[in-house]
Amino acid sequence: MPYSINGKLKIAVSSRALFQLEDEEKIFQEKGKEEYEKYQVEHENDILMPGAAFPVVKSLLELGEDDVEVIVVSKNTAN
């Protein structure tokens, strides 16, 4: 059976708002996609620091995890 989000509050948030990704964005802008992807692979196990939207999303989930669906959007590839 498919997972249903009917009846839930749906929140879409960008990965850059949810986490602090300023350094990664700087690498992408200054060194290009190839260096950016290399950096991402080298740091894939690093824990990301909370960004500006993190406290809001955390608070919404604490209100009722079963009532809220958070969708993280990103321009990054799955790699």
C-alpha positions as CSV (number, residue, x, y, z in Angstrom):
1,M,0.0,0.0,0.0
2,P,1.4,3.4,-0.9
3,Y,2.3,5.9,1.9
4,S,-0.4,8.5,2.1
5,I,0.1,12.1,3.2
6,N,-3.5,13.0,3.0
7,G,-4.7,15.0,5.9
8,K,-1.2,16.0,7.0
9,L,0.3,19.4,7.1
10,K,2.9,19.3,4.2
11,I,6.1,21.4,4.6
12,A,8.6,21.7,1.8
13,V,12.0,23.1,2.8
14,S,15.2,23.4,0.8
15,S,18.3,21.5,2.1
16,R,20.2,24.8,2.2
17,A,17.5,26.3,4.6
18,L,17.4,23.2,6.7
19,F,21.2,22.8,7.1
20,Q,24.2,25.1,6.9
21,L,25.5,24.5,3.5
22,E,27.2,27.8,2.8
23,D,30.7,26.3,2.3
24,E,29.4,23.7,-0.1
25,E,27.6,26.4,-2.1
26,K,30.8,28.4,-2.3
27,I,32.7,25.4,-3.6
28,F,30.0,24.9,-6.3
29,Q,30.0,28.5,-7.3
30,E,33.8,29.0,-7.3
31,K,35.2,25.6,-8.4
32,G,32.3,24.0,-10.3
33,K,30.2,20.9,-10.2
34,E,33.0,18.4,-10.4
35,E,34.8,19.7,-7.4
36,Y,31.5,20.1,-5.5
37,E,30.5,16.5,-6.1
38,K,34.0,15.4,-5.1
39,Y,33.7,17.4,-1.8
40,Q,30.2,15.9,-1.2
41,V,31.5,12.3,-1.6
42,E,34.5,13.0,0.7
43,H,32.2,14.5,3.4
44,E,29.1,12.2,3.0
45,N,29.4,11.0,6.6
46,D,29.8,14.4,8.2
47,I,26.9,15.6,10.4
48,L,25.4,18.7,9.0
49,M,24.8,21.7,11.2
50,P,21.3,23.1,11.6
51,G,20.3,25.9,9.3
52,A,17.8,28.7,9.7
53,A,14.7,26.5,9.0
54,F,15.8,23.7,11.3
55,P,14.2,25.0,14.5
56,V,10.9,25.6,12.7
57,V,10.8,22.1,11.2
58,K,11.9,20.5,14.5
59,S,9.1,22.4,16.4
60,L,6.5,21.3,13.8
61,L,7.5,17.7,14.1
62,E,7.4,17.9,17.9
63,L,3.8,19.1,17.7
64,G,2.7,15.9,16.1
65,E,5.0,13.8,13.9
66,D,2.0,11.9,12.6
67,D,0.3,15.1,11.5
68,V,3.2,16.7,9.6
69,E,5.1,15.6,6.5
70,V,8.4,17.4,5.8
71,I,9.7,17.2,2.2
72,V,13.3,18.2,1.7
73,V,14.1,19.6,-1.7
74,S,17.5,20.0,-3.2
75,K,19.1,20.8,-6.6
76,N,21.8,18.2,-5.8
77,T,22.1,14.8,-7.4
78,A,21.7,11.6,-5.5
79,N,25.4,11.3,-5.6
